[in-house]
Structures are given as C-alpha cells and as structure tokens.
Amino acid sequence: MNYRPLFPPSPSPFLKWAGGKRQLLPLLLNHLPRQFNNYFEPFLGGGALFFELYSLGKLEGKKVFLGDANRELILTYRALQREPKRVIDHLREFQRSHSKEFYYFVRGWDRGEEFETLEPALRGARFIYLNRTCFNGLWRVNRNGYFNVPMGDYKNPKILDEENLWAVSEALQGVTLFNGDYKELLKLAQPGDFVYLDPPYHPLTSTSNFTSYTKESFSQEEQIKLAQLFDHLTARGVFVLESNSNTPFICTLYRKYQIEIVHANRAINSKASNRGKVEEVLIKGKRGSRKKGNLKMTKESW
C-alpha cells in the first residue's frame, strides 16, 4: 500500500500485549461514566480501551492523555503519531529480512552504545517487529534494561499491518503521550475527567510475579500507592476505573469500592497447563458530587 488511506479503518491495538484488554472490552464499556470530560490512561500497554473509545466516537472534543513507564513503548506510539510512513517503511524491510538470525541481531541492538542515536521511527519499527515475532508477544527486560525474550515459534508472523498503522496514527493525532511515573501524569486529572488504570497486576501467587516490564518493578508498595491515589482522585470527583488481579490483597485495598470479578483468558505462562481463564477484578470509584464545568458526578453518572 505505502500511502495514507483517505478513509482509514477503525484502529485496533497494533501490539500483542500480555494482559491486553481487548477480550474484556464489552465489560469495560459497561462501566464507563455516562459523561466525562477528558480521558487518561497512564498504563497504556496495547491501548485496547483507548482505541475502542476512539472508534466509538466517545473521545471527540476531549483531551486525551496516554502514558506508560515503558520508554520504548511510548517512543513507538510517538513515532506512529508523527511519522507513520517511516515506521511502515522500516517494518517492510524487517518483514523481508525476518529469520532467526535476523531476530537475534535486531534484539541485540539495545546493547550497543549507538542505540540511543537511532532515529525514533527505526526504534519504533524495531519495537513492533520484536513484539510481533517474540515468544507470546511478551515484553521483558533484564536488570540492565535490555530486551531478552526469545523468538516465538511462528510460521508466518504478521509483522506489518499497514492499514491499521495508518488508522492508529490518525487516532493518535492531538493525543498527549507521556513517558514516566503515572502519578505525575495524573496530577493533570480534574473533576469530571475519566481515568482508566490498568497497572502491572498484583501476582496471584508468590511464584507468578512478573515485574520486568521495565527494569523497575511494580511492587506491593506501589500497589498501595496506587490505591491511595485512587482514593485521592475519587475524593476530588474524578471518575476512576481500575483492572487488577483478584487477590485478597487487592480486594482488601479497595474494599470500600464496587468490585466486580471478571474472567479473562491469559496465555503468558510458559507452561501450557497453567494457562487459561483467570479471575480479575474491575474496581469502580465511588460516586461523588464534585462539579467541573457542566459535569456533576451524581449517582446517575456511572
């Protein structure tokens, strides 16, 4: 194709993402506030809810703030926002060159000093290429921040979905993209805004902990800080919805809020016997009565 479609299709997540919310979208949409001002998603990942809200027209006329602690992820979103054709051109070359040897060659780029000097479009294409060809679409880094996931066993991985990337770029126009601590981004949230939180989940067991999404971990202490921020936002009249794992620790942290147990298929475990449906929770902030502009949070708002 190699041209920008005049009428791009509705965008969908362009990454395979562990814990992605595409399968839970009907449930998430049932828990949206009826009206809200601006939209915040500080744990962006694959962005399933953002793309769905955009496609449904629910973000028209609103400011959108998307963030994540993963620097390469946000760099990729920015590259698609600003220069999608360059990203697509690089991905086309990756698709032509794909092999086991090429995969490990590209994976090793971040070990070199010149990695930081690579153009954003090339780094973004590398991120997408590795995501589409690595084991289970898992993004994992070691203590040095180097990506270390082995290649997946795919006969014909879809490395380039050009039409969707153009649609993604269109959806990202005017969006504020933030890389860093979620707490900094959420300082901008005002009464009447809607915040969707999808943090790294609290582990279901002591052996299932996965904290290598970035080289910094999301510890139990961070879960407590997130719950405190949840309290602060809802007290100020911000609509807040959170996804997390169904553990006694999480349910205790949010015991004063509405909690709904949902089931999702998860395939991140390396052992096939440990994959399948797992219980998650949706946590909805309490109804408030704060005013912002022409919006007032009432019992009818959710």
C-alpha positions, 0 to 999 in steps of 0.5 A: 500500500505505502500511502495514507488511506483517505478513509482509514479503518477503525484502529485496533491495538497494533501490539500483542500485549500480555494482559491486553484488554481487548477480550474484556472490552464489552465489560469495560464499556459497561462501566464507563461514566455516562459523561466525562470530560477528558480521558487518561490512561497512564498504563497504556500497554496495547491501548485496547480501551483507548482505541475502542473509545476512539472508534466509538466516537466517545473521545471527540472534543476531549483531551486525551492523555496516554502514558506508560513507564515503558520508554520504548513503548511510548517512543513507538506510539510517538513515532506512529503519531508523527511519522507513520510512513517511516515506521511502515517503511522500516517494518517492510524491510524487517518483514523481508529480512525476518529469520532467526538470525535476523531476530537475534541481531535486531534484539541485540541492538539495545546493547550497543552504545549507538542505540540511543542515536537511532532515529525514533521511527527505526526504534519504533519499527524495531519495537513492533517487529520484536513484539510481533515475532517474540515468544507470546508477544511478551515484553521483558527486560533484564536488570540492565534494561535490555530486551531478552525474550526469545523468538516465538515459534511462528510460521508466518508472523504478521509483522506489518499491518499497514492499514491499521498503522495508518488508522492508529496514527490518525487516532493518535493525532492531538493525543498527549503521550507521556513517558514516566511515573503515572502519578505525575501524569495524573496530577493533570486529572480534574473533576469530571475527567475519566481515568482508566488504570490498568497497572502491572497486576498484583501476582496471584501467587508468590511464584507468578510475579512478573515485574520486568516490564521495565527494569523497575518493578511494580511492587506491593508498595506501589500497589498501595500507592496506587490505591491511595491515589485512587482514593485521592482522585475519587475524593476530588470527583474524578471518575476512576476505573481500575483492572487488577488481579483478584487477590485478597490483597487487592480486594482488601485495598479497595474494599470500600469500592464496587468490585466486580470479578471478571474472567479473562483468558491469559496465555503468558505462562510458559507452561501450557497447563497453567494457562487459561481463564483467570479471575480479575477484578474491575474496581469502580470509584465511588460516586461523588458530587464534585462539579467541573464545568457542566459535569456533576458526578451524581449517582446517575453518572456511572 
